[in-house]
């Protein structure tokens, strides 16, 4: 079996779907979670920045690897421990990124953009031996409005996370919205039982991929 899997997590007995665990079960929360993200562009792309929850509390840190020239990133937990390594494949025609375990190098997933079509999208392949994409990301990437969906065995997909400029939790984040520059901040809403570290890494890579395409 591959290193990534979808399992029934015992702490989430009321969820209508199985929990999605890629990075680790401790990142699968039983409630819908909103994170505040920062757009990466220009000089900021090689800086570290803190990802917070709706109350402004640190949740993750996105760190650029030293001397990587934008080709490597690490997602850290609140103790500054690396939990996901993100690296752009060398000589990749499609700008493929690889998510891996930061200590043992075990591959978690590949993230492949399809930017030549009329509607750009991103396909995500878990390291489970399946040649079909396990997740698809679609929407308006430059406007920061897109949806991450999981492929289901039957017809239809399951939305596991979404990104947009405006928060769905307007009452709890009004103070954040007033204090932020709209051009640099956006919101990631994660559905219950979904690996928050995994989808946060995907959202940051979409930012990276499509900012690269815009600057090309």
C-alpha positions in Angstrom: 0.0 0.0 0.0 1.1 3.6 -0.6 2.0 6.1 2.1 -1.2 8.1 1.6 -4.6 6.9 2.3 -8.2 7.8 3.2 -9.3 6.3 6.4 -12.1 6.3 8.9 -10.8 8.4 11.8 -12.5 7.4 15.2 -12.6 10.9 16.5 -15.0 11.9 13.7 -18.0 9.5 14.0 -20.7 11.9 12.7 -19.0 12.9 9.5 -20.9 11.9 6.3 -17.6 11.0 4.6 -14.5 9.3 5.6 -11.7 11.6 6.9 -9.0 12.5 4.4 -5.5 11.9 5.9 -2.4 12.6 3.9 0.0 14.5 6.1 -1.4 13.2 9.4 -4.6 12.6 11.4 -3.9 15.3 13.9 -4.6 17.9 11.1 -8.1 16.5 10.5 -10.4 18.6 12.6 -14.0 17.7 13.3 -15.3 21.2 12.5 -15.2 23.5 9.4 -12.0 25.6 9.7 -11.1 28.9 8.1 -7.5 29.9 7.6 -6.1 33.3 6.6 -3.5 33.1 3.8 -1.1 35.6 2.3 -0.6 35.9 -1.4 3.0 35.3 -2.6 4.5 37.6 -5.1 7.7 39.5 -5.8 10.1 39.7 -2.8 7.6 38.1 -0.5 8.0 34.7 -2.2 11.2 34.0 -0.4 10.0 35.2 3.0 8.3 33.2 5.7 4.8 34.0 6.7 2.3 32.8 9.3 -1.0 31.3 8.4 -3.6 32.0 11.1 -7.1 30.8 12.0 -10.2 33.0 12.1 -9.2 34.4 15.6 -5.7 35.4 14.4 -4.0 32.6 16.2 -1.0 31.0 14.4 -1.9 27.7 12.6 0.9 27.0 10.1 4.0 28.7 8.8 5.0 28.7 5.2 8.8 28.8 4.9 11.0 29.2 1.9 14.0 26.9 1.8 17.3 28.8 1.8 19.0 29.2 -1.7 16.1 27.5 -3.4 15.2 30.4 -5.7 11.5 29.8 -5.3 11.7 26.0 -6.1 11.3 24.7 -2.5 8.9 25.4 0.3 8.2 23.9 3.7 5.0 24.0 5.7 5.6 24.1 9.4 3.3 23.5 12.4 3.0 26.0 15.3 6.1 24.6 16.9 8.1 25.4 13.7 8.5 21.7 13.0 8.4 20.9 9.2 5.4 18.8 8.3 5.3 19.0 4.5 8.1 19.6 2.0 7.1 21.1 -1.4 9.6 21.0 -4.3 9.2 21.9 -8.0 10.3 19.1 -10.3 13.4 19.9 -12.3 12.8 20.1 -16.1 9.1 19.6 -15.7 7.2 20.7 -18.8 4.0 21.4 -16.8 5.5 22.9 -13.6 4.8 19.8 -11.5 5.4 20.1 -7.7 6.0 17.2 -5.3 4.8 17.0 -1.7 6.9 14.8 0.5 7.6 14.0 4.1 10.2 16.5 5.3 12.3 14.0 7.3 12.3 10.8 5.3 11.6 12.2 1.9 8.7 9.9 1.3 6.5 11.2 -1.5 2.9 12.2 -0.5 1.5 13.6 -3.7 2.3 15.2 -7.1 0.6 18.5 -8.1 0.3 19.0 -11.8 -1.2 22.1 -13.4 -3.0 22.1 -16.7 -2.7 25.7 -17.9 -2.9 25.2 -21.6 -6.7 24.6 -21.6 -9.3 27.4 -21.7 -10.1 26.7 -18.1 -6.8 26.1 -16.1 -7.0 23.4 -13.5 -4.7 21.5 -11.2 -4.6 17.7 -10.7 -3.4 16.1 -7.5 -2.1 12.5 -7.5 -1.6 10.7 -4.2 1.3 8.3 -3.9 -1.1 5.3 -3.8 -0.5 3.7 -7.2 -3.7 5.1 -8.8 -3.1 6.7 -12.1 -6.3 8.8 -11.9 -6.2 12.2 -10.2 -7.4 11.9 -6.6 -8.2 15.7 -6.3 -9.0 18.4 -8.8 -8.6 22.1 -8.2 -10.7 24.5 -10.4 -11.7 28.1 -10.5 -10.3 31.6 -11.0 -6.7 31.2 -9.6 -5.6 34.7 -10.2 -8.6 36.1 -8.4 -8.1 33.6 -5.6 -11.5 31.9 -6.0 -11.2 28.2 -6.5 -12.4 24.8 -5.1 -10.5 21.7 -4.2 -12.6 18.5 -4.9 -12.0 14.9 -4.1 -12.8 12.3 -6.8 -15.4 9.8 -5.5 -15.9 6.2 -6.6 -19.3 7.0 -8.1 -20.6 10.1 -10.0 -19.8 13.5 -8.6 -17.0 15.0 -6.5 -16.7 16.0 -2.9 -15.7 19.6 -2.2 -13.1 19.4 0.5 -11.9 23.0 0.6 -12.4 26.4 -1.1 -10.5 29.6 -1.5 -11.9 33.1 -1.9 -11.0 36.7 -1.2 -13.9 37.2 1.2 -14.4 35.2 4.3 -17.6 33.1 4.8 -17.2 33.8 8.5 -17.7 37.5 8.2 -18.8 38.1 11.8 -15.8 36.4 13.4 -13.3 37.9 11.0 -14.5 41.4 10.4 -11.6 42.8 12.5 -9.1 40.9 10.3 -10.7 42.1 7.1 -10.4 45.7 8.3 -6.8 45.3 9.2 -5.6 43.6 6.1 -4.7 44.6 2.5 -7.2 42.8 0.3 -4.6 42.4 -2.5 -2.4 40.2 -0.2 -4.9 38.2 1.9 -7.3 35.5 1.1 -9.2 32.8 2.9 -9.1 29.0 2.9 -12.2 27.2 4.1 -11.6 23.5 5.0 -14.4 21.1 5.4 -14.7 18.8 8.5 -12.4 15.8 8.6 -10.1 17.0 5.8 -6.3 17.2 6.4 -5.7 20.9 6.9 -2.0 20.6 6.3 -2.5 18.9 3.0 -5.0 21.4 1.5 -3.1 24.3 2.9 0.0 23.1 0.9 -2.2 22.7 -2.2 -3.6 26.3 -1.8 -0.1 27.8 -1.5 1.1 25.8 -4.5 -1.8 27.1 -6.6 -0.7 30.6 -5.6 2.9 29.7 -6.6 2.0 28.1 -9.9 -0.3 30.7 -11.2 1.8 33.7 -10.1 4.7 32.0 -12.0 2.4 31.8 -15.1 1.4 35.4 -14.8 5.0 36.6 -14.5 6.2 34.4 -17.4 
